[in-house]
């Protein structure tokens, strides 16, 4: 068996980014930039008013002064002239500050008069003016390559006048569940059979990680059919579930071996999830997850999410972790790294307290669905008393 860390390194080392494509700005959310986004204009393009009021010369705008109104400068309709001594121009938020003006008199600090305005509060130089280029200048890099785009980033790219973005193509992930005993939700169950939850859970995880999942038909325990389905699509990564161990009906390695499958490793010192296949079927990398639903999902969090990040060209593929306090005594661990389903509460001091579920069976999806985090226990970890420091993976942060 190899360690979780070595397994993850070997998986990531066998993957390369998918390559760039151009998409409309509206389709850019959650995509990873393949090229930086630079501003195509300066924002704001000129000095603009930050408030509704009057564009004035600060030297003229002392309390009690009377100014002559010479025009208006609403947003989108700049004043054509300049502000002469003793003059004011009515202006609104976003309006270009006319030449000659160097401050904004707030409308609430002024009283309109016949043909002019009276200053009720002295104005200071530069007051309420947003200077040209305050946000960014033309040519400035707004968003670097390798960034996963948020809604805020989409807004910034739009402000920089980008209707299109060059992003990494979404990884195409094939998901192949195997086993005579399983059927998809809503299908008739075979005698002694169960509903397959893995394929849909993994497809949702792939979507959350920025990929596109294709759920293949269930493959029965027949090497020829497994091989045929495995080679059916042009995937960037094929994910199988079930058949990853060494039982009589664990046929994935045998089936793919007919078509030249090259195995890298298949056992990891972790719990849940010891049997896990990693290799390559021609040009397509293959990740073979266990069949137990909790094992499959935990392994997907630990290995598939980082793989999706690497395929999208993200520099940081690490799974985010937090420090927490154990909510119960923890026994010493054996040679396998434990990933315990745990609930989280926050103490009055603001510290997270992680309490493992009483039952950790790898078939119990309800326990995983109700968990807030995976509590990590390294191999050979000694006993830990309640309140001791632990490391956790917060599941909500991963949207899984």
C-alpha positions as CSV (number, residue, x, y, z in Angstrom):
1,X,0.0,0.0,0.0
2,X,1.1,3.6,-0.7
3,X,0.3,6.7,1.4
4,X,-2.5,9.1,0.5
5,X,0.1,11.8,-0.2
6,X,2.0,9.6,-2.6
7,X,-1.1,8.4,-4.4
8,X,-2.3,12.0,-4.9
9,X,1.1,13.1,-6.2
10,X,1.2,10.2,-8.7
11,X,-2.3,11.0,-9.9
12,X,-1.6,14.7,-10.3
13,X,1.7,13.9,-12.0
14,X,-0.1,12.0,-14.7
15,X,-2.5,14.8,-15.7
16,X,-2.1,17.8,-18.0
17,X,-4.5,20.7,-18.5
18,X,-7.2,20.3,-21.1
19,X,-6.3,23.4,-23.2
20,X,-7.9,26.8,-23.9
21,X,-11.3,27.7,-25.5
22,X,-13.1,31.0,-25.9
23,X,-16.5,31.4,-24.3
24,X,-19.0,34.3,-23.9
25,X,-18.5,36.4,-20.8
26,X,-21.9,35.2,-19.5
27,X,-20.6,31.6,-19.6
28,X,-17.4,32.4,-17.7
29,X,-18.5,31.8,-14.1
30,X,-16.6,29.1,-12.3
31,X,-14.3,28.6,-15.3
32,X,-10.5,28.8,-15.0
33,X,-8.8,31.5,-17.1
34,X,-6.3,30.2,-19.6
35,X,-5.1,33.8,-20.4
36,X,-5.0,36.9,-18.3
37,X,-7.6,39.6,-18.7
38,X,-6.2,43.1,-19.2
39,X,-8.3,46.2,-19.2
40,X,-9.2,47.4,-22.6
41,X,-10.1,50.9,-21.3
42,X,-9.5,53.2,-18.4
43,X,-12.1,53.2,-15.6
44,X,-13.4,55.7,-14.9
45,X,-12.6,57.2,-18.3
46,X,-12.5,60.8,-16.9
47,X,-12.9,62.6,-13.6
48,X,-16.5,61.9,-12.5
49,X,-18.7,63.0,-9.8
50,X,-19.3,60.6,-6.9
51,X,-22.5,62.5,-5.8
52,X,-25.4,64.5,-7.0
53,X,-24.7,68.2,-6.7
54,X,-22.8,71.0,-8.4
55,X,-19.4,71.0,-10.1
56,X,-17.6,74.1,-8.8
57,X,-14.2,75.7,-8.3
58,X,-13.3,75.2,-4.7
59,X,-11.8,78.7,-4.5
60,X,-15.3,80.1,-5.2
61,X,-17.3,77.8,-3.0
62,X,-17.0,79.2,0.5
63,X,-20.1,79.2,2.8
64,X,-22.5,81.9,1.8
65,X,-21.1,82.4,-1.7
66,X,-23.6,82.8,-4.6
67,X,-22.7,81.1,-7.9
68,X,-24.2,81.4,-11.3
69,X,-25.6,78.2,-12.9
70,X,-24.1,77.7,-16.4
71,X,-25.4,74.3,-17.4
72,X,-25.8,70.6,-16.4
73,X,-23.7,67.4,-16.7
74,X,-25.8,64.3,-16.2
75,X,-24.2,60.9,-16.6
76,X,-23.7,60.2,-20.3
77,X,-24.2,63.8,-21.4
78,X,-21.0,65.8,-20.5
79,X,-21.1,69.6,-20.2
80,X,-19.5,71.0,-23.4
81,X,-18.0,74.1,-21.8
82,X,-15.8,74.9,-18.8
83,X,-16.6,76.3,-15.4
84,X,-15.5,79.9,-15.1
85,X,-14.9,81.7,-11.9
86,X,-18.1,82.3,-10.0
87,X,-19.9,79.6,-11.9
88,X,-21.4,76.2,-11.1
89,X,-22.7,73.3,-13.3
90,X,-25.4,71.0,-12.1
91,X,-24.0,67.5,-12.0
92,X,-25.2,64.0,-11.1
93,X,-23.4,60.8,-10.0
94,X,-21.3,59.5,-12.8
95,X,-21.3,62.7,-14.7
96,X,-18.0,63.9,-16.2
97,X,-16.5,66.8,-14.1
98,X,-16.4,69.8,-16.5
99,X,-13.1,71.5,-17.3
100,X,-12.3,74.2,-14.7
101,X,-14.2,72.5,-11.8
102,X,-12.2,70.9,-9.0
103,X,-14.8,70.0,-6.4
104,X,-18.4,68.9,-6.0
105,X,-20.8,70.9,-3.9
106,X,-23.4,68.4,-2.5
107,X,-27.0,69.2,-3.4
108,X,-28.0,69.0,0.2
109,X,-25.3,71.6,1.1
110,X,-26.7,74.1,-1.5
111,X,-29.9,76.1,-2.0
112,X,-31.0,76.8,-5.6
113,X,-31.7,80.4,-6.5
114,X,-33.0,82.2,-9.6
115,X,-30.4,81.3,-12.2
116,X,-27.8,80.1,-9.6
117,X,-27.1,78.4,-6.3
118,X,-26.0,79.5,-2.8
119,X,-23.3,77.6,-1.0
120,X,-24.4,76.5,2.5
121,X,-21.2,74.6,3.4
122,X,-17.6,75.4,2.3
123,X,-16.3,72.9,-0.3
124,X,-12.8,71.5,-0.1
125,X,-10.5,70.9,-3.2
126,X,-11.1,67.5,-4.9
127,X,-14.2,66.8,-2.7
128,X,-16.5,64.0,-4.1
129,X,-14.5,63.6,-7.4
130,X,-13.5,60.1,-8.6
131,X,-10.3,60.7,-10.6
132,X,-9.7,59.2,-14.0
133,X,-8.3,55.7,-13.7
134,X,-9.3,55.4,-10.0
135,X,-10.4,51.8,-10.6
136,X,-8.0,50.7,-13.3
137,X,-6.0,51.9,-16.3
138,X,-6.1,50.6,-19.8
139,X,-3.6,47.7,-20.1
140,X,-3.6,46.8,-16.4
141,X,-4.0,43.1,-15.7
142,X,-7.3,42.7,-14.0
143,X,-7.4,38.9,-13.7
144,X,-4.4,36.5,-13.9
145,X,-4.4,33.3,-15.8
146,X,-5.1,30.2,-13.7
147,X,-7.9,32.0,-11.7
148,X,-11.3,30.3,-11.1
149,X,-13.8,33.1,-12.0
150,X,-16.3,34.3,-9.4
151,X,-19.3,36.6,-10.0
152,X,-17.1,39.5,-8.9
153,X,-14.5,38.5,-11.5
154,X,-17.1,38.4,-14.2
155,X,-18.2,41.9,-13.3
156,X,-14.6,43.1,-13.4
157,X,-14.0,41.5,-16.8
158,X,-17.2,43.2,-18.1
159,X,-16.0,46.6,-16.7
160,X,-12.8,46.0,-18.6
161,X,-14.8,45.7,-21.8
162,X,-14.3,41.9,-22.4
163,X,-17.3,40.2,-24.1
164,X,-15.3,37.0,-24.5
165,X,-12.9,35.1,-22.2
166,X,-10.3,32.5,-22.9
167,X,-10.6,29.7,-20.4
168,X,-9.5,26.1,-19.9
169,X,-11.9,23.6,-21.5
170,X,-14.1,21.9,-18.9
171,X,-12.6,18.4,-18.3
172,X,-14.8,15.6,-19.7
173,X,-15.2,12.9,-17.1
174,X,-16.7,9.5,-17.9
175,X,-18.4,7.7,-15.0
176,X,-18.8,4.0,-15.2
177,X,-20.5,2.1,-12.4
178,X,-20.0,-1.7,-12.5
179,X,-21.7,-4.7,-10.9
180,X,-24.5,-7.2,-11.7
181,X,-26.3,-6.1,-8.5
182,X,-26.8,-2.4,-9.2
183,X,-29.4,-0.4,-11.1
184,X,-29.8,3.3,-11.7
185,X,-32.4,5.2,-9.6
186,X,-35.9,4.5,-10.9
187,X,-35.0,1.3,-12.7
188,X,-36.2,-2.1,-11.8
189,X,-33.8,-3.7,-9.3
190,X,-32.3,-7.1,-10.1
191,X,-33.0,-9.9,-7.6
192,X,-30.8,-9.2,-4.6
193,X,-29.8,-5.8,-6.1
194,X,-29.4,-2.3,-4.8
195,X,-29.8,1.2,-6.3
196,X,-26.5,2.7,-7.6
197,X,-25.9,6.1,-5.9
198,X,-22.3,6.4,-6.9
199,X,-22.6,7.6,-10.5
200,X,-25.0,10.5,-9.7
201,X,-23.1,11.6,-6.6
202,X,-19.8,11.6,-8.5
203,X,-21.4,13.5,-11.4
204,X,-22.5,16.2,-9.0
205,X,-19.0,16.3,-7.5
206,X,-17.5,16.6,-10.9
207,X,-19.9,19.5,-11.7
208,X,-19.0,21.2,-8.4
209,X,-15.3,20.9,-9.3
210,X,-15.8,22.5,-12.8
211,X,-16.0,19.4,-14.9
212,X,-18.5,17.9,-17.3
213,X,-19.7,14.4,-16.3
214,X,-21.1,11.7,-18.6
215,X,-22.8,8.8,-16.7
216,X,-22.3,5.7,-18.8
217,X,-24.7,2.7,-18.7
218,X,-24.0,0.3,-15.8
219,X,-21.5,-2.4,-16.7
220,X,-22.4,-5.9,-15.6
221,X,-19.7,-8.2,-14.2
222,X,-18.5,-9.1,-17.7
223,X,-15.0,-8.1,-18.8
224,X,-16.0,-7.6,-22.4
225,X,-18.9,-5.2,-21.6
226,X,-16.8,-3.3,-19.0
227,X,-14.0,-2.8,-21.7
228,X,-16.5,-1.8,-24.4
229,X,-18.1,0.9,-22.2
230,X,-14.8,2.1,-20.8
231,X,-13.6,2.8,-24.3
232,X,-16.8,4.4,-25.6
233,X,-16.0,8.1,-25.2
234,X,-13.3,10.7,-25.7
235,X,-12.8,11.5,-22.0
236,X,-10.1,13.4,-20.3
237,X,-10.5,11.1,-17.3
238,X,-12.5,7.8,-16.9
239,X,-13.8,7.2,-13.4
240,X,-15.0,3.7,-12.5
241,X,-16.8,2.6,-9.3
242,X,-16.8,-0.9,-8.0
243,X,-14.6,-3.8,-9.0
244,X,-11.4,-2.2,-7.7
245,X,-10.5,-4.9,-5.3
246,X,-9.3,-8.5,-5.8
247,X,-12.5,-10.5,-5.4
248,X,-13.8,-12.9,-8.0
249,X,-16.1,-10.3,-9.3
250,X,-13.7,-7.3,-9.1
251,X,-13.1,-7.3,-12.8
252,X,-12.0,-3.7,-13.7
253,X,-8.3,-4.3,-14.0
254,X,-8.8,-7.6,-15.9
255,X,-11.4,-6.1,-18.3
256,X,-9.3,-3.0,-19.1
257,X,-6.1,-5.1,-19.4
258,X,-7.5,-6.5,-22.6
259,X,-7.2,-3.1,-24.2
260,X,-3.7,-2.3,-22.9
261,X,-4.5,-0.8,-19.5
262,X,-1.3,0.1,-17.7
263,X,-1.6,0.0,-13.9
264,X,0.2,2.5,-11.7
265,X,-1.1,1.5,-8.3
266,X,-4.3,0.0,-6.8
267,X,-4.0,0.1,-2.9
268,X,-3.8,3.0,-0.6
269,X,-3.3,3.2,3.1
270,X,-6.5,5.0,3.9
271,X,-9.9,4.3,5.4
272,X,-12.5,4.3,3.9
273,X,-11.1,3.5,0.4
274,X,-8.2,1.1,0.5
275,X,-8.8,-0.4,-3.0
276,X,-8.3,2.4,-5.6
277,X,-7.0,1.9,-9.1
278,X,-4.9,4.5,-11.0
279,X,-3.5,3.8,-14.4
280,X,-3.9,4.6,-18.1
281,X,-6.0,3.1,-20.9
282,X,-4.1,4.4,-23.9
283,X,-4.2,8.2,-23.7
284,X,-7.0,8.2,-21.1
285,X,-6.2,8.2,-17.4
286,X,-8.4,5.9,-15.3
287,X,-9.3,6.4,-11.7
288,X,-11.0,3.3,-10.3
289,X,-12.9,4.1,-7.1
290,X,-14.3,1.5,-4.6
291,X,-17.9,0.4,-4.9
292,X,-19.0,1.3,-1.3
293,X,-20.7,4.7,-1.7
294,X,-19.0,6.4,1.2
295,X,-15.6,5.0,0.1
296,X,-16.2,6.2,-3.4
297,X,-17.2,9.8,-2.3
298,X,-14.4,10.2,0.2
299,X,-11.9,9.0,-2.4
300,X,-13.4,11.4,-4.9
301,X,-12.9,14.3,-2.4
302,X,-9.3,13.3,-1.7
303,X,-8.3,12.4,-5.3
304,X,-10.9,13.4,-7.9
305,X,-11.3,17.0,-6.9
306,X,-7.5,17.7,-7.1
307,X,-7.4,15.9,-10.4
308,X,-10.2,18.2,-11.7
309,X,-8.2,21.2,-10.5
310,X,-5.1,20.0,-12.3
311,X,-7.0,19.3,-15.5
312,X,-8.2,22.9,-15.4
313,X,-4.8,24.3,-15.0
314,X,-5.1,25.5,-11.4
315,X,-1.8,25.9,-9.7
316,X,-3.3,25.1,-6.2
317,X,-4.8,21.6,-6.2
318,X,-4.7,21.2,-2.4
319,X,-7.8,20.3,-0.5
320,X,-8.6,23.0,2.0
321,X,-8.3,22.0,5.7
322,X,-9.0,23.7,9.0
323,X,-7.8,23.2,12.5
324,X,-10.4,22.0,15.0
325,X,-10.7,20.5,18.4
326,X,-11.8,16.9,18.9
327,X,-15.3,16.6,20.3
328,X,-14.6,13.1,21.7
329,X,-11.7,10.9,22.7
330,X,-10.0,9.4,19.7
331,X,-8.3,6.0,19.8
332,X,-4.8,5.3,18.4
333,X,-4.8,4.7,14.7
334,X,-3.3,1.8,12.7
335,X,-1.3,2.0,9.5
336,X,-4.2,3.5,7.4
337,X,-5.1,7.3,7.3
338,X,-8.6,7.7,8.7
339,X,-11.2,10.1,7.2
340,X,-13.9,10.2,9.9
341,X,-17.3,11.7,9.1
342,X,-17.9,14.4,11.8
343,X,-20.2,17.1,12.8
344,X,-19.0,20.7,13.5
345,X,-20.0,23.2,16.1
346,X,-18.3,26.5,17.0
347,X,-17.3,27.2,20.6
348,X,-17.9,30.5,22.4
349,X,-14.3,31.2,21.8
350,X,-14.8,30.7,18.0
351,X,-13.0,27.4,17.7
352,X,-14.4,24.6,15.6
353,X,-15.2,21.4,17.5
354,X,-15.4,18.2,15.3
355,X,-17.2,15.2,16.7
356,X,-16.9,11.9,14.8
357,X,-20.2,10.1,14.0
358,X,-20.7,7.1,16.2
359,X,-20.9,4.8,13.2
360,X,-18.4,5.0,10.4
361,X,-19.4,2.1,8.2
362,X,-18.5,2.8,4.5
363,X,-22.0,1.8,3.3
364,X,-23.8,4.5,5.3
365,X,-24.5,7.4,3.0
366,X,-26.9,9.0,5.4
367,X,-24.1,9.5,7.9
368,X,-21.9,11.1,5.2
369,X,-24.8,13.3,4.0
370,X,-25.3,14.6,7.5
371,X,-21.6,15.2,8.2
372,X,-20.1,18.7,8.1
373,X,-16.5,17.6,7.8
374,X,-14.0,14.8,7.4
375,X,-11.8,14.5,10.5
376,X,-8.3,13.4,9.5
377,X,-6.3,10.9,11.5
378,X,-2.8,10.2,10.2
379,X,-1.4,6.6,10.1
380,X,-0.2,5.5,13.6
381,X,-1.7,8.6,15.3
382,X,-1.6,8.1,19.1
383,X,-4.6,8.4,21.3
384,X,-6.1,11.9,21.5
385,X,-8.2,13.2,24.4
386,X,-11.3,15.2,23.8
387,X,-10.3,18.8,23.1
388,X,-7.0,17.9,21.4
389,X,-6.1,19.5,18.1
390,X,-7.2,17.8,14.8
391,X,-7.2,18.7,11.1
392,X,-10.5,18.6,9.2
393,X,-11.8,19.0,5.7
394,X,-14.9,21.2,5.7
395,X,-17.3,19.6,3.2
396,X,-19.4,22.7,2.7
397,X,-16.3,24.7,1.5
398,X,-16.0,22.0,-1.3
399,X,-19.7,22.1,-2.2
400,X,-19.9,18.3,-1.9
